[in-house]
Amino acid sequence: MNRVYLAKQKIFNRQGKLFAYELLFRDHAYGIKEFPTNIRATSQVLLNTLTNIKINELLGDNGVAFINMDENALISGIIDLLDKDRFVIEILETTDLNDKVLAKIKQYHKRGFKIAIDDFDCSVEMIKKFTPILKYIHIIKIDVLAAEQENLKKVMGKIKQLGIKVLAEKVETEEEYKSYLAMGFDLFQGYHLHKPEVVEMDRFKDATQMIILTLIKLVKNDGQTSEIESFIKQRADLSYKLVKFINNHGKFETRVESITQIITLLGRDKLLRWLLLYLYAEVSENPISETIMSIAVRRAERMEEEAHHSDKDKAYLAGMFTMLGALFETDIKNVMKDIKMDKDITDLVVAKKGKFLSSFKKAEHSEREYLKSLLCNSFDKIDITLILYALELSNIRIDENRL
């Protein structure tokens, strides 16, 4: 058993009463040693919140938590694990508001989630960027240190006219607090009011990547509940985390007494999303896992589009699995030999042959062309040592006479 961490910072209303918490990534008791990608940080916070600690213990009986989300977190499906009455989706200011992200924001708004924008600086650029989604927003967190002061009051007034609450974040002095209170802000957050407090909790031994991948396969292939239960029960650590998750997060009157009951109560979709969340947060240590996963998803989507109707699901999985070796920095044959996927998927992933080879090559060609153009356009910015390392790893020999 070891320890895991997260931090929570209080948010107050105009009466000085607790309104909510913001949950923040931490990787040790004294703060952050190394910040991961946004989706891994979000996944880690959610995994600890939903699994390693009782939510009422963390937030109080009716407490609410803000959770940071970027475009990857928004489209990953991990929000589906959350209780809309206990969590606020906080969209990072750097989020790419592409069509898929916009569709997800509309979907979660329709389902009743409260949505906030983080670190709003009142600039013309940020106003333009977020105007298309303001109808779905409940709270805008204004970074009072970065905001253009001459714009602040005017922009805040227009935001409030839309029925959106405004939160002053990074309030650092009593004088600032009184000033923003007088200005009409609805909510307040900052070191002057409350410094983030680190929460420490137990984490039991993590299940291996093979176990998670095998379970994903079983769930995706509509395996028998008894088969899934039997597999989970072989791993006390995974059983423990699932029981903790359902106890901490599920709104069920019945006392949980078995893994079968958990699978039934949770449902296949939420079980699969929990396993994917676990995979994102706990299994891959690759520093570029976010980029790899983004490429894998796009590749899978391209292959799915080209596949015949009956093969679309298999084509999608085949595309996703072609990147697993890179994600886990291991020989893909070692990944595949233990999970016994469908032959068509295995043929492509292991031997680069079979019915999905053509669509795979098209997707890979498109990726290579994009990366080639990106590399050419940015070549002058790349350290020559990094290029030499890349060539060496690819067994490409340099002719010194041409240097």
C-alpha positions in Angstrom: 0.0 0.0 0.0 1.3 3.5 -0.8 -0.1 7.0 -0.6 -1.7 9.3 -3.2 -2.7 12.9 -3.0 -4.9 15.7 -4.3 -5.6 19.2 -3.1 -8.8 21.1 -2.5 -9.3 24.8 -2.3 -12.5 26.5 -1.0 -14.6 28.8 -3.1 -16.8 31.3 -1.1 -20.0 33.2 -1.9 -20.7 36.9 -1.1 -21.8 36.1 2.4 -18.4 34.4 3.1 -20.0 30.9 3.2 -18.5 27.9 1.5 -19.9 27.5 -2.0 -17.7 24.7 -3.4 -14.2 23.3 -3.7 -11.8 23.2 -6.6 -10.0 19.9 -6.8 -6.3 20.1 -7.9 -3.7 17.7 -9.0 -0.9 16.9 -6.5 1.7 14.1 -6.7 3.2 14.4 -3.2 2.4 15.8 0.2 4.1 19.1 -0.4 2.7 20.0 -3.8 3.7 19.0 -7.4 7.0 17.5 -8.3 6.1 17.0 -12.0 2.9 18.1 -13.7 1.7 15.5 -16.2 -0.5 16.2 -19.3 -3.9 17.8 -18.5 -5.9 14.6 -19.1 -3.6 12.5 -16.9 -3.9 15.2 -14.1 -7.7 15.2 -14.5 -7.9 11.4 -14.6 -5.7 11.1 -11.5 -7.8 13.6 -9.6 -11.0 11.9 -10.6 -9.7 8.4 -9.9 -8.6 9.4 -6.4 -11.9 11.3 -5.8 -14.2 8.5 -7.0 -12.2 5.5 -5.8 -9.7 6.1 -3.0 -11.9 8.3 -0.8 -15.5 8.7 0.1 -16.9 11.8 -1.6 -18.8 12.9 1.5 -15.5 12.6 3.4 -13.8 14.8 0.8 -16.5 17.4 0.2 -19.0 17.1 3.0 -22.5 15.7 2.7 -23.7 18.2 0.0 -20.3 19.6 -1.1 -19.6 20.5 -4.8 -16.3 20.2 -6.6 -14.9 22.0 -9.7 -12.8 19.7 -11.9 -10.5 21.1 -14.6 -11.1 19.7 -18.1 -9.4 20.3 -21.5 -10.5 19.1 -24.9 -9.1 15.6 -24.4 -10.9 15.2 -21.1 -14.2 16.5 -22.5 -14.3 14.1 -25.4 -12.9 11.1 -23.5 -16.1 10.2 -21.8 -14.7 10.3 -18.2 -17.3 13.0 -17.3 -20.0 10.3 -17.6 -18.6 8.9 -14.3 -19.6 12.1 -12.4 -22.7 13.0 -10.5 -24.0 16.2 -12.1 -25.1 17.5 -8.7 -21.7 17.1 -7.1 -19.3 18.2 -9.9 -18.8 21.4 -11.9 -17.0 21.0 -15.3 -14.3 23.7 -15.4 -13.2 24.3 -18.9 -9.5 25.3 -19.1 -8.8 28.6 -20.9 -6.5 26.8 -23.3 -9.1 24.3 -24.4 -9.5 23.8 -28.2 -13.2 24.4 -28.9 -13.4 22.2 -31.9 -16.7 20.7 -33.2 -16.4 17.6 -31.1 -15.8 19.6 -27.9 -18.7 21.9 -28.7 -21.0 18.9 -29.1 -19.8 17.5 -25.8 -20.4 20.8 -24.0 -23.9 21.0 -25.4 -24.5 17.4 -24.4 -23.4 17.8 -20.8 -25.3 21.1 -20.4 -28.5 19.3 -21.6 -27.9 16.6 -19.1 -27.8 19.1 -16.3 -24.1 19.6 -15.5 -23.0 23.0 -14.4 -20.2 24.4 -16.6 -17.5 27.0 -15.8 -14.7 28.7 -17.7 -11.3 28.9 -16.0 -8.8 31.8 -16.0 -10.9 34.2 -18.1 -8.8 37.4 -18.6 -11.4 39.6 -20.2 -9.3 40.1 -23.3 -10.9 40.6 -26.8 -9.3 37.3 -27.9 -10.8 35.3 -25.0 -14.2 36.9 -25.4 -14.2 35.9 -29.1 -13.1 32.4 -28.3 -15.7 31.6 -25.7 -18.7 33.6 -27.0 -20.1 30.6 -29.0 -20.5 28.6 -25.7 -21.7 31.3 -23.3 -25.3 30.1 -23.5 -24.1 26.8 -21.9 -22.0 28.5 -19.1 -23.1 29.0 -15.5 -19.9 30.4 -14.0 -16.9 32.4 -15.4 -13.8 32.4 -13.2 -12.0 35.7 -13.9 -8.3 35.7 -13.2 -8.1 39.1 -11.5 -4.3 39.2 -11.7 -4.3 38.7 -15.5 -7.5 40.6 -16.4 -7.2 43.9 -18.3 -8.4 46.2 -15.5 -9.9 48.8 -17.8 -12.0 46.1 -19.3 -12.9 44.2 -16.2 -15.9 46.1 -14.9 -17.5 46.5 -18.3 -17.0 42.8 -19.3 -18.2 41.6 -15.9 -21.4 43.6 -16.3 -22.1 42.1 -19.7 -21.4 38.6 -18.4 -23.9 39.1 -15.5 -26.5 40.3 -17.9 -26.4 36.8 -19.5 -27.3 35.3 -16.1 -23.8 33.9 -15.6 -22.2 34.1 -12.2 -18.7 35.7 -12.0 -16.0 34.3 -9.7 -12.9 36.4 -8.7 -10.0 33.9 -8.6 -6.4 34.6 -7.3 -7.6 37.0 -4.6 -4.5 37.6 -2.5 -5.2 40.4 -0.1 -8.1 41.7 2.1 -8.0 45.0 0.1 -8.5 43.0 -3.2 -11.3 41.0 -1.7 -13.2 44.1 -0.5 -12.7 45.7 -3.9 -14.1 42.8 -5.9 -16.9 42.3 -3.4 -17.9 46.0 -4.0 -17.5 45.5 -7.8 -20.3 42.8 -7.6 -18.5 39.5 -8.0 -20.7 36.5 -6.9 -17.9 34.1 -5.8 -14.4 34.3 -4.5 -11.3 32.1 -4.5 -7.6 32.7 -3.6 -4.8 32.3 -1.2 -6.1 35.2 1.0 -9.3 33.3 1.6 -8.1 29.7 1.7 -4.8 28.0 0.6 -5.2 24.7 -1.1 -5.1 21.8 1.4 -3.5 18.6 0.5 -5.5 15.4 1.0 -3.6 12.2 1.5 -5.1 8.8 1.1 -4.2 5.1 0.7 -3.7 3.6 -2.7 -3.6 -0.2 -3.0 -1.4 -2.0 -5.5 -2.4 -1.1 -9.1 -3.6 -3.7 -11.5 -1.4 -4.3 -14.5 -2.0 -3.0 -18.0 -2.8 -6.5 -19.2 -5.6 -6.9 -16.7 -7.2 -3.6 -17.7 -6.8 -4.4 -21.4 -8.3 -7.8 -21.0 -11.3 -6.4 -19.0 -11.8 -3.8 -21.7 -11.9 -6.6 -24.3 -14.4 -8.6 -22.2 -16.7 -5.6 -21.7 -16.5 -4.4 -25.4 -17.2 -8.0 -26.6 -20.3 -8.3 -24.3 -18.7 -11.0 -22.2 -20.8 -12.8 -19.7 -21.2 -11.0 -16.4 -20.0 -14.2 -14.7 -16.9 -14.2 -16.8 -16.1 -10.5 -16.0 -16.8 -11.1 -12.3 -14.5 -14.2 -12.2 -11.7 -12.2 -13.8 -12.0 -9.2 -11.5 -12.2 -11.5 -8.4 -8.8 -12.9 -9.2 -7.4 -9.4 -8.4 -8.1 -8.2 -4.9 -6.7 -4.8 -5.7 -9.1 -4.2 -8.6 -12.1 -5.7 -6.7 -11.3 -3.3 -3.9 -11.2 -0.3 -6.1 -14.4 -1.1 -7.9 -16.2 -1.6 -4.5 -14.8 1.6 -3.3 -15.9 3.4 -6.5 -19.4 2.1 -6.3 -19.7 2.8 -2.5 -18.3 6.4 -2.9 -20.0 7.4 -6.1 -23.2 5.3 -6.6 -26.6 6.5 -5.5 -28.0 3.0 -4.7 -30.2 2.1 -1.8 -29.2 -1.5 -1.9 -26.0 -2.5 0.0 -23.3 -3.8 -2.4 -22.6 -7.4 -1.7 -20.9 -8.8 -4.8 -19.0 -7.9 -8.0 -21.9 -9.1 -10.1 -24.1 -6.6 -8.3 -21.5 -3.8 -9.0 -21.5 -4.7 -12.7 -25.3 -4.7 -12.9 -25.7 -1.4 -10.9 -22.9 0.4 -12.8 -23.8 -0.9 -16.3 -21.4 -1.9 -19.0 -20.8 1.6 -20.4 -19.8 3.1 -17.0 -17.7 0.1 -16.2 -15.8 0.5 -19.5 -15.3 4.2 -18.9 -14.0 3.5 -15.4 -11.5 1.0 -16.9 -10.4 3.6 -19.5 -10.1 6.2 -16.8 -7.9 3.8 -14.9 -5.9 3.2 -18.0 -5.3 6.9 -18.7 -4.4 7.7 -15.1 -2.6 4.8 -13.7 -1.1 2.5 -16.3 0.8 4.5 -18.9 3.9 6.4 -17.7 4.8 7.6 -21.2 5.3 11.4 -21.1 3.7 11.8 -24.5 0.7 9.5 -23.8 -1.8 12.3 -24.4 -0.5 12.9 -28.0 -0.3 9.2 -28.7 -3.8 8.6 -27.5 -5.0 11.6 -29.7 -3.4 10.0 -32.8 -4.8 6.6 -31.9 -8.3 7.9 -31.6 -8.1 9.8 -34.9 -6.6 6.7 -36.6 -9.3 4.5 -35.2 -12.0 6.9 -36.4 -10.6 7.0 -40.0 -10.5 3.2 -40.1 -14.0 2.9 -38.7 -15.3 5.3 -41.4 -13.8 3.0 -44.2 -15.0 -0.3 -42.7 -18.1 -2.2 -43.8 -21.0 -1.8 -41.3 -20.4 -5.2 -39.7 -16.7 -4.5 -39.2 -16.8 -0.9 -37.9 -16.3 -1.8 -34.2 -13.5 -4.1 -35.0 -11.8 -1.6 -37.3 -12.0 1.1 -34.5 -10.4 -1.3 -32.0 -7.8 -2.3 -34.5 -6.8 1.3 -35.0 -6.7 2.0 -31.2 -4.6 -1.1 -30.6 -1.9 -0.3 -33.2 -0.7 2.5 -30.9 -0.6 0.5 -27.7 3.0 -0.5 -28.1 4.0 3.2 -28.3 1.8 4.1 -25.4 3.3 1.5 -23.1 6.8 1.7 -24.7 6.9 -2.1 -25.2 6.8 -4.7 -28.0 3.2 -4.8 -29.2 3.5 -8.6 -29.5 3.9 -8.8 -25.7 0.7 -6.8 -25.3 -1.3 -8.8 -27.7 -0.2 -12.4 -26.9 -1.9 -12.2 -23.5 -5.3 -10.8 -24.4 -6.2 -12.9 -27.4 -8.1 -10.3 -29.4 -10.2 -11.0 -32.6 -8.0 -12.5 -35.4 -8.6 -9.6 -37.8 -7.4 -7.1 -35.1 -4.4 -9.3 -34.2 -3.4 -9.7 -37.8 -3.2 -5.9 -38.3 -1.6 -5.0 -34.9 1.0 -7.8 -34.8 1.7 -8.7 -38.4 0.5 -5.7 -40.4 -1.7 -7.8 -42.6 -5.4 -8.7 -43.1 -8.6 -7.0 -44.0 -7.8 -3.7 -42.2 -4.4 -3.2 -43.7 -5.5 -0.9 -46.5 -7.4 1.5 -44.2 -4.5 1.4 -41.7 -2.0 2.4 -44.4 -4.2 5.3 -45.5 -4.5 6.6 -41.9 -0.8 6.1 -41.3 0.1 7.9 -44.6 -2.1 10.9 -43.6 -0.4 11.0 -40.2 3.0 10.9 -41.8 2.2 13.7 -44.3 1.0 15.9 -41.5 4.0 15.2 -39.3 6.3 15.7 -42.2 4.9 19.2 -42.9 5.0 20.0 -39.2 8.6 18.9 -39.0 9.6 20.9 -42.2 7.9 24.0 -41.0 9.6 23.8 -37.6 12.9 22.3 -38.6 15.0 25.3 -37.6 13.6 25.2 -34.1 14.6 21.5 -33.4 17.9 20.8 -31.5 20.2 18.9 -33.9 21.0 16.5 -31.0 17.4 15.4 -30.9 17.5 14.7 -34.6 20.7 12.6 -34.2 19.1 10.6 -31.5 15.9 10.0 -33.6 18.0 8.8 -36.6 20.1 6.5 -34.4 17.0 4.9 -32.8 15.6 4.3 -36.3 18.9 2.7 -37.5 19.4 5.4 -40.1 23.2 5.9 -40.7 24.7 9.3 -41.3 27.2 9.9 -44.1 29.8 12.0 -42.3 31.4 13.0 -45.6 28.3 14.9 -46.5 28.1 16.9 -43.3 
